Every structure is written in C-alpha cells, then in structure tokens.
Amino acid sequence: MAAADKCDYKPACINEMMKRLGIEVGGGILPRHSLTYATARHRCEQCQTPDACREWLKTAPEALNFAPKFCPNGDILFELKFDQLVGPRRIGRLSVRGEALY
C-alpha cells in the first residue's frame, strides 16, 4: 500500500507530510511543540483540498524541503523543520523555553 493511500483519514496526511519533510512525527509530546502539532492536525482535519494532498503525496519524492503551496500547514511545517534543524529560537536573553542563556 502506498503512503498516500493511508491518507483516507486526514490526519494521516499530516503525518506522512511530516515524514517526507524529515519532521519527527512524535515531537508533539514536547511541551514547546504540543500546541503547534495540535494546530497542524486541526488544520489538516479542516483542509479543503484533501484530494490534492493525496495526489501530491502519491507523486512527491520521499524527501522534501517544503510543503506544497496548497497545504494550509506550510508555515507550521516550515517552523517545525527549522526548529528541528537549528534548535529552539531565542527571545532576548531567554530561550523560547524560558531558560536563561547566560
């Protein structure tokens, strides 16, 4: 069974999209990412282009850098991929987790 065929249930599409982008699917258990993952799942459930997503997943390569333009989660997926590659962003003298940097 092709990965895109597993997307009959919409949240399965977001999981497959994350895998293709190299994003840890289980990363939503981390407190700093839990709301982001929940938002991505909700957007996927409400998506108006599920057929386009399934078709795209059937033909897209196994490794990607960006989500397709029609994906309502493009911004979230970019942020998650960035955080995974670079690490948490810093705000002033605190990291996004509230840890002092000095």
DRENDRENTOR-47394 format. One record per residue (C-alpha): chain; x, y, z. Coordinates in pm, whole numbers, plus 50000, padded with zeros to 5 digits. Layout:
REM DRENDRENTOR-47394
  mol     px     py     pz
    A      X      Y      Z
...
//
This chain:
REM DRENDRENTOR-47394
  mol     px     py     pz
    A  50000  50000  50000
    A  50139  50341  49901
    A  50183  50601  50175
    A  49931  50834  50011
    A  49666  50559  50026
    A  49688  50574  50405
    A  49558  50933  50392
    A  49190  50846  50379
    A  49184  50973  50735
    A  49303  51334  50702
    A  49543  51348  51000
    A  49731  51059  50842
    A  49816  51302  50561
    A  49986  51543  50802
    A  50186  51255  50947
    A  50301  51149  50601
    A  50382  51511  50510
    A  50593  51543  50827
    A  50779  51222  50749
    A  50859  51345  50397
    A  50989  51672  50540
    A  51202  51493  50798
    A  50999  51623  51092
    A  50970  51397  51396
    A  50604  51291  51396
    A  50611  51220  51770
    A  50757  51561  51853
    A  50415  51686  51963
    A  50472  51532  52304
    A  50731  51802  52375
    A  50563  52088  52564
    A  50705  52355  52335
    A  50559  52183  52028
    A  50231  52037  52156
    A  50012  52333  52054
    A  50186  52358  51717
    A  50122  51990  51642
    A  49760  52018  51760
    A  49708  52319  51533
    A  49856  52132  51236
    A  49627  51835  51298
    A  49324  52064  51326
    A  49413  52244  51004
    A  49456  51909  50831
    A  49114  51794  50952
    A  48958  52115  50819
    A  49151  52113  50490
    A  48953  52195  50177
    A  49199  52019  49942
    A  49236  51661  50072
    A  49224  51511  49722
    A  49505  51738  49605
    A  49706  51637  49911
    A  49660  51266  49847
    A  49753  51306  49479
    A  50056  51515  49570
    A  50174  51255  49822
    A  50142  50984  49555
    A  50380  51165  49321
    A  50608  51362  49556
    A  50959  51238  49636
    A  51024  51061  49966
    A  51233  51353  50097
    A  51125  51716  50067
    A  51229  52059  50184
    A  50893  52237  50171
    A  50525  52152  50190
    A  50322  52217  49874
    A  50177  52566  49832
    A  49818  52447  49875
    A  49890  52299  50219
    A  49734  52506  50499
    A  50014  52383  50727
    A  50302  52513  50515
    A  50400  52773  50773
    A  50382  52532  51066
    A  50575  52262  50883
    A  50845  52513  50790
    A  50874  52625  51153
    A  50892  52268  51285
    A  51156  52172  51031
    A  51359  52483  51112
    A  51339  52419  51487
    A  51445  52060  51437
    A  51745  52159  51225
    A  51859  52467  51416
    A  51715  52423  51763
    A  51477  52643  51960
    A  51473  53013  51879
    A  51584  53264  52137
    A  51395  53568  52254
    A  51619  53830  52415
    A  51821  53665  52690
    A  51584  53371  52727
    A  51531  53073  52502
    A  51171  53003  52397
    A  51162  52757  52687
    A  51233  53040  52932
    A  51585  52921  53014
    A  51846  53187  53083
    A  52117  53194  52816
    A  52394  53325  53040
//
